[in-house]
């Protein structure tokens, strides 16, 4: 059955306003959460900060309207920062990267049309957790220099190698740290971690405000006090948010980056686009599943429609100079916890983001980059928190090894290759689990018993051959399939080959309750034992 992008029930004007009393306040909360995240993710990606805001606006005004989910919120995602940074480095410009974003959106739309939304459930949990943990670690590594007042990680790394030459160079590195940036980042982190605790939520008035907003307000307050009392300790302009100046939609439009269409002739654009499409779709489907679980009305959003909506959003975001978009669990959970009931909250948050760009750009330029870095450091910690790693460890080697391999592979290569390596590692453990206990052999004198478990796949073919090779001429063999529900045709062929020569070797074979599942076409002269076993059934 084909999915369409027609608005579902509740997307009409009447339905959209049916719960406005709860949706509008929730939209305000989501806006307050999304604003610092949009700026911070753009900062971490090394792109103009306006690109993050553009994606947040498109996610609210376009994706929320087209989506089949009533509660999910879309926008720029921290999980795509790694891909964005690597892609821009490979393509050489942000404008060329925008073309890859548009191609990725087209692929996502195609995924939805091809009903690929259910494939997200096929990714093993350890690989997904490893992907998120690796993204968290990369966020932490990239934002630590900004929290210490460096313009970028590259500036910090240019100073770090010199520390091996002596204490003078070490002093030079320490001297390059901006004390105010450290104070702002430390205070913001303290606020963010405090707001994770239940007691903070019970505080009057401020307890209802989102932690990222308070962290940013702390940074703005520190900067304002420093400017008023001791300007020498205030952050310089290059360590604060820089947005293009101008009022009105026309001025905003003139400041947006445009795709470099010549990049369509570059093969690497399509590799990057495929990586973006796969990872963004996976993150979207995970967020959608979480939203369905948290929905107090227990509504289930259609995943294929969501992929189509995300695809349209990414095509538009790339055209307007924005970052790639996914459904984001942080904003979605804030939306649900704030009492949202319909998509109006997500649409309203997009309206507020647009209004902030048009009318609050001067205020936004007071935001310290160190405060945004703290928001991303906190996000990175939550993605790779020790409690999650410990939980995976307790699940055993079959979960922890693919998790660790995925993390290491992503850090050593890139996101797509790392995920593929993690999937391969997970498949090895799956093969081992399928073969272990599928076949057991008991021998007593000249009599051997091979017992088949519930499912016997071709992975057990080598084990079966080893067992059959232990049966010497003149011995008896019983093959018990009482507990076997499925037998792969490779296993059946291996048994056929053995039984075709068993009689001339003096081996007596007895078959018990062999399954009928998926046998190959019978040979011209089937072994007599098969006929005997089938007639017995």
Secondary structure, DSSP 8 states (H G I E B T S, - for coil): -----S--TT-SHHHHTTTHHHHHHHHHHHHHHHHHHHHHHHHHHTS-HHHHHHHHHHIIIIIHHH-S-SS--EEE-GGGHHHHHHHHHHHSSHHHHHHHHHHHHHHHHHHHHTTGGGGGGGS-HHHHHHHHHHHHHHHHHHHHHHHTT-S-HHHHHHHHGGGGG-HHHHHHHHHHS-HHHHHHHHHHHHHHHHTTSHHHHTSTTGGGS-HHHHHHHHHHHHHHHHHHH-GGGS--GGGB-------HHHHHHHTS----GGGGG-HHHHHHHHHHHHHHHHHHHHHHHHHHHH-TT-----HHHHHHHHHHHHHHHHHHT---EEE-HHHHHHHHHTT--STHHHHHHHHHHHHHHHH-HHHHTT-BHHHHHHHHHHHHHHHT-HHHHHHHHHT-HHHHHHHHHHHHHHHHS-HHHHHHHHHHHHHHHHHHHHHTTTEEEEEETTEEEEEE-SEE-GGGHHHHHHHHHT--TT-EEEEE-TT-SEE-HHHHHHHHHHHHHHTTTT-EEEEES---TT-----TT--HHHHHHHHH-
